């Protein structure tokens, strides 16, 4: 997918 960084967490959430 080609999405902005704003939606980057929506496709592959990174909480660490």
C-alpha positions in Angstrom: 0.0 0.0 0.0 1.1 3.6 -0.6 -0.1 5.6 2.3 1.2 8.6 4.3 3.0 8.1 7.6 -0.2 9.2 9.3 -1.9 5.9 8.3 1.3 3.9 8.5 0.3 2.7 12.0 -3.1 1.6 10.7 -1.6 -0.9 8.3 1.2 -2.1 10.5 0.9 -0.8 14.1 4.2 -0.5 15.9 3.9 0.0 19.6 7.1 -0.9 21.3 
